[in-house]
Amino acid sequence: MFDDKEKDRRLQTFDYKYGIRYEQGKFYIGNSPIDIYPNGDIEIKNKIYTGTKGLYELLFKKDPTSYTEDDEKNYKKIALKTNLILR
């Protein structure tokens, strides 16, 4: 599916330990399933978060660089709500 160079790039870029993962046809973060809407918004445990570029970086990347203070606050709420750090 991916050549070795592409696999290396993905491993260096994406956060497979604490980020969003895909299992059995569904996206998860921490211990919680999530829904990603066509407009980019994200629903986790009946709360909808605006899907900004910064929030997506925090959720997916190992070393996010472009996020706002609001993105960081939302990420912290998500991490606590989903027991992300206990994973």
N, C-alpha and C positions, 0 to 999 in steps of 0.2 A: 504494500500500500504506500508506504513512504520509504524513500531511500535513507541511508544512514545519516547523511548530512542533514536532511529534514528532521529526522528523529532527534539528533543532537540539538538542533535549533529549538525544537519544541521543548525539550527537557530543560534547556537553559532559560527559556522564556516563561513557560507556564508553571503555575504553582499546583503541582499534583498532590501535595500533602494537605494544604489548608484551603485550596481554591475549590471552585465548583467542579463537580465530577458527574459523569454520566454513567448510570447503572440501570440495567433492566428497562431501558426505554424511558428513563426519567432523569432529570437533573437534580442533584443534591448538593447541599452545603452543610457541613457538620452532620447532625443527625436528622436533618429536615429536607423533605422534597421541596423544590421550588418550581415556579412557573415563570417562564419568560414570554411576555406578550409580544405580538407583532410590532407594537410601537416602541419596544425595548424596555418597558417597565418590568419590574421583577416582583413577584408575590412570594412572600415567605411567611408561613404561619398566619395567614389572613391579613397581612400588612403589605401594602403595595409601596414599593420604593421606585422613585423616578430613575430610570436607567440611563444615567449620565456616563459619558466617556470615562470620567474619573472613577466612578463606582465600579464600572466594569474592569478597569485596570486593577483596582484593589481586590476584586473578586477572582480574577484570572491570572494575574501576573505575579511572578516571584519578586520583581523589583519595580513596582509601579512608580511612575514619575510625574504624571499629569493628573492631579486630583485636587479638589478644593477641600476646605475645612468641613463643609457640609457633607461631601462624599465620605470623608474620614469618619465623621460622626455616625453616618448611616452604616458604614462598614462595621464600626464598633458595636452598634445596636444589633446588627445581624450576627456578628460573632458571638455575642452574649446570648442572644435568643436561640441560636442553633447549637450551642455548646461546641462551637468550632474549635476552641483551644483544647478541649478534652479529647479530641479525635486522635 
